[in-house]
Amino acid sequence: MNKILLLFLLVTSFCFSQNMTTEKLNLLITKQADSVAVNGNSWNFMYKGKLLICIADTNANRMRIISPIAPQKELSKELILNSLVANFHTALDVKYAISDNVLWSVFTHPLKELSTHQVKDAISQVYFANATFGSLYSSTSLSFPASKRPKEEQEPKKERELIQKI
C-alpha cells in the first residue's frame, strides 16, 4: 500500500510541475511591465514607476526578481534594522538584502517550478517591498504578528515609573 501511495505522489508531482521557461517568463514580464529591455536571460523593466530586474539561469534552475531601493551609505542603522525585522514579519516572499552597496528587494525561486501566478505575485511583492521601504516595509497586505513584548514592557506606565524611582 505504501508503495502505491509513493508512486501516486511521485506521478502527481510530475504532472503538476510548472515547467517555467525563459520564454514563458519573457511573456509574463512583457505583459506585466510598463516597458522592458531584454538582454539574454535578463530583463530590466519598469513596473508602476519602479525599476525591476529579472535574471534567470536555466542551467542552475534559478531566477530572481530584484529592485534597487537605495545606496547603502544613505541608510541609517535604524532603516537597515527595520528591514531585517520586516524580513521576518511583513516582507513575505520577498526579502530586503544588500549587495554591491545597494539595498534591494529580492525574490528568488527555482525557475522550472514557478507558476504563472507566482511570477505575477513576485513582481507585485518586489514592487511593494520597494515602494513601502521606510514606512510599512511590506510586500503584501499580510503580515506575521510580532512576538510578545518582554514582560517589563507590558507593565503599566505608573508601575514602570515607580520601579525606576526605587
C-alpha positions, 0 to 999 in steps of 0.5 A, spaced: 500 500 500 505 504 501 508 503 495 502 505 491 501 511 495 509 513 493 508 512 486 501 516 486 505 522 489 511 521 485 506 521 478 502 527 481 508 531 482 510 530 475 504 532 472 503 538 476 510 541 475 510 548 472 515 547 467 517 555 467 521 557 461 525 563 459 520 564 454 514 563 458 517 568 463 519 573 457 511 573 456 509 574 463 514 580 464 512 583 457 505 583 459 506 585 466 511 591 465 510 598 463 516 597 458 522 592 458 529 591 455 531 584 454 538 582 454 539 574 454 536 571 460 535 578 463 530 583 463 530 590 466 523 593 466 519 598 469 513 596 473 508 602 476 514 607 476 519 602 479 525 599 476 525 591 476 530 586 474 529 579 472 535 574 471 534 567 470 539 561 469 536 555 466 542 551 467 542 552 475 534 552 475 534 559 478 531 566 477 530 572 481 526 578 481 530 584 484 529 592 485 534 597 487 531 601 493 537 605 495 545 606 496 547 603 502 551 609 505 544 613 505 541 608 510 541 609 517 542 603 522 535 604 524 532 603 516 537 597 515 534 594 522 527 595 520 528 591 514 531 585 517 525 585 522 520 586 516 524 580 513 521 576 518 514 579 519 511 583 513 516 582 507 513 575 505 516 572 499 520 577 498 526 579 502 530 586 503 538 584 502 544 588 500 549 587 495 554 591 491 552 597 496 545 597 494 539 595 498 534 591 494 528 587 494 529 580 492 525 574 490 528 568 488 525 561 486 527 555 482 525 557 475 522 550 472 517 550 478 514 557 478 507 558 476 504 563 472 501 566 478 507 566 482 511 570 477 505 575 477 505 575 485 513 576 485 513 582 481 507 585 485 511 583 492 518 586 489 514 592 487 511 593 494 517 591 498 520 597 494 515 602 494 513 601 502 521 601 504 521 606 510 514 606 512 510 599 512 516 595 509 511 590 506 510 586 500 503 584 501 497 586 505 499 580 510 503 580 515 506 575 521 504 578 528 510 580 532 512 576 538 510 578 545 513 584 548 518 582 554 514 582 560 517 589 563 514 592 557 507 590 558 507 593 565 503 599 566 506 606 565 505 608 573 508 601 575 514 602 570 515 609 573 515 607 580 520 601 579 525 606 576 524 611 582 526 605 587 
